[in-house]
């Protein structure tokens, strides 16, 4: 999965190795019901994305609004449901 419909756009925090990270997360679902999330650089444009809008990503760029908006992706995509139950232990978003 490399994108889909945004179901949540939120600022989240998590800890790893005693450090706290704060990132903006786009949580998406695709047409098959698979969920995936990415962290995005905090900008007014990133904050303005609303649930129901679509986005996709390739390499270090997230594309939204019919490819007219490009945002910097931080780290790798990940299963956000796993992050909810296991808040530590990986380095997504660094």
Order of alpha helices (4+ residues) and beta strands (2+ residues): beta-beta-beta-alpha-beta-beta-beta-alpha
